[in-house]
Amino acid sequence: MWPDPVTLTGTHAVLEPLSQSHADDLARAASGLQGLWYTMIPTPDGVPAEIDRRLALPTMRPFAILDTTGRAVGMTTYMNIDAANRRVEIGSTWLGKSAQRGPVNTECKLMLLTHAFDVLDCMAVEFRTHFMNVQSRRAIERLGAKLDGILRNHMIMENGSLRDTAVYSIIPGEWPAVRANLEWQLAKPRG
């Protein structure tokens, strides 16, 4: 299946194909992240089942996000893979508290986008989030992705509410500016 599994290595993080060997680290990373009704992060006890679910989906290539110590601190995926049209979505991303508010997520997005455009020759890379998830929407917009539209009543959430999904994308002509922006963000002094 396209794309082939791959490990992507950066300065602040490594993305490697997700497996059950990451379950203990990910359970620790997931601790205390639950409670936002508009996003789905597994409970620590639910991590093994979430890994199995992601691995079983034929249109998903899941990754464990590793920090510089080699510890898994989150998950992300290429999902809704459309090989015929060379399209992927980057999503189902979450990071443990220790990896938040630093360079890890920015570098992961840069690695995934670089691979998607420069290696896979994607025609578009999508991002989707709950319309009410303002933090996620702003982060996607900071990447340089453009809002394609809102899929109304797109999903039924665990609490029974209906999710309106905000759909964003980046296309090849936008990629050089998006890359430059992400590289600039990573080069900025933090603090």
C-alpha positions in Angstrom: 0.0 0.0 0.0 1.2 3.5 -0.8 2.9 5.0 1.1 5.4 2.5 2.3 6.2 2.6 6.1 9.1 5.0 6.8 11.0 6.4 9.7 11.6 10.2 9.6 14.3 11.7 11.8 14.7 15.3 12.8 16.6 17.2 15.5 13.9 17.2 18.1 11.8 14.2 17.2 11.7 10.9 15.3 8.6 9.5 13.6 8.7 5.7 13.4 6.0 3.2 12.4 3.6 2.7 15.3 3.7 -0.6 17.1 2.7 -2.2 20.4 6.3 -1.7 21.5 5.4 1.9 22.0 2.3 1.2 24.2 3.9 1.7 27.7 5.5 5.0 26.8 2.3 6.2 25.1 0.1 5.2 28.1 2.3 7.4 30.3 2.2 10.2 27.7 -1.6 10.0 27.5 -2.1 10.3 31.2 -4.0 13.4 32.1 -4.9 14.4 28.5 -8.5 13.4 28.5 -11.4 15.7 29.1 -11.7 17.7 26.0 -15.1 16.7 24.5 -14.1 17.7 21.0 -11.0 15.6 20.5 -10.3 11.9 21.0 -7.2 11.0 22.9 -7.0 7.4 24.3 -6.9 6.8 28.0 -3.7 5.2 29.3 -5.6 1.9 29.5 -7.0 2.4 26.0 -3.6 2.9 24.3 -3.0 -0.7 23.2 -6.5 -0.9 21.6 -5.9 2.5 19.9 -2.6 1.2 18.5 -4.4 -1.9 17.2 -7.2 0.2 15.7 -4.8 2.4 13.8 -2.7 -0.5 12.6 -5.9 -2.3 11.3 -7.1 0.7 9.1 -6.1 0.2 5.5 -6.0 3.9 4.7 -3.8 4.8 7.7 0.0 4.9 8.2 0.4 5.6 12.0 3.6 6.9 13.6 4.9 7.0 17.1 6.4 10.4 18.0 9.7 9.9 19.8 11.6 12.6 21.7 15.4 12.9 21.8 15.6 10.2 24.5 13.9 7.7 22.2 10.7 7.7 24.4 7.3 7.7 22.6 5.5 10.9 23.6 2.6 10.9 21.1 1.1 9.7 17.9 0.4 11.1 14.5 -0.7 9.6 11.1 -1.0 9.8 7.4 -4.7 8.9 7.1 -7.5 8.9 4.5 -4.8 7.9 2.1 -5.9 8.2 -1.5 -3.0 6.6 -3.6 -4.8 7.1 -6.9 -5.0 10.8 -6.4 -1.7 11.1 -4.3 -3.5 12.7 -1.4 -3.0 12.2 2.4 -4.3 13.7 5.5 -2.1 14.4 8.5 -4.1 13.9 11.6 -5.1 12.0 14.7 -2.1 13.7 16.3 -1.7 14.1 20.1 1.3 14.8 22.3 1.9 14.2 26.0 2.3 17.2 28.2 6.1 16.9 28.3 6.3 17.4 24.5 3.8 20.2 24.2 4.7 23.9 23.7 8.1 23.1 22.2 9.6 22.2 18.8 8.4 18.6 18.5 5.0 19.2 16.8 6.4 21.8 14.4 9.2 19.5 13.4 6.9 16.5 13.0 4.7 18.5 10.7 7.7 19.6 8.7 9.0 16.0 8.4 5.5 14.7 7.3 4.9 17.5 4.8 8.5 17.2 3.4 8.0 13.5 2.9 4.5 14.0 1.4 5.5 16.6 -1.1 9.1 15.8 -1.9 9.1 12.0 -1.8 5.4 11.0 -2.3 4.7 13.8 -4.8 1.3 14.5 -3.2 -1.2 16.7 -5.0 -2.6 17.9 -1.6 -2.1 17.3 2.1 -5.2 17.7 4.2 -5.8 18.5 7.9 -9.1 18.0 9.6 -10.3 19.0 13.0 -13.5 19.6 15.0 -14.9 23.1 14.1 -15.0 23.8 17.9 -11.3 22.9 18.4 -10.1 26.5 18.1 -6.6 25.6 19.3 -6.2 23.0 16.6 -7.6 25.2 13.9 -5.2 28.0 14.8 -2.3 25.6 14.8 -3.3 24.3 11.3 -3.6 27.9 10.0 -0.2 28.8 11.5 1.2 26.0 9.3 -0.1 27.9 6.2 -2.9 25.5 5.4 -6.0 27.0 3.7 -9.5 26.4 4.8 -11.3 24.3 2.2 -14.6 24.2 4.0 -16.7 22.8 6.8 -18.2 19.3 6.6 -21.4 19.8 8.6 -22.7 16.9 10.8 -19.7 14.9 9.6 -19.2 12.6 12.6 -20.9 11.4 15.7 -18.7 12.0 18.7 -18.4 9.6 21.7 -20.7 11.8 23.7 -23.4 11.7 21.0 -22.9 15.2 19.7 -22.4 15.8 16.0 -19.1 17.1 14.8 -18.7 19.7 12.1 -15.3 19.1 10.6 -13.1 22.0 9.4 -11.1 20.8 6.4 -7.8 22.5 5.5 -5.2 21.7 2.8 -1.8 22.6 1.5 -1.1 22.1 -2.3 2.3 21.9 -4.0 2.4 25.5 -5.1 2.1 26.6 -1.4 4.6 24.1 -0.1 7.8 26.3 -0.5 6.3 29.1 1.6 4.9 26.6 4.2 8.3 24.9 4.4 10.2 28.2 4.8 7.8 29.2 7.6 8.2 25.9 9.5 12.0 26.1 9.2 11.9 29.7 10.4 9.7 28.7 13.4 12.1 25.9 14.3 15.1 28.2 14.0 13.6 30.9 16.3 15.0 31.0 19.9 12.4 29.7 22.3 11.5 31.1 25.7 
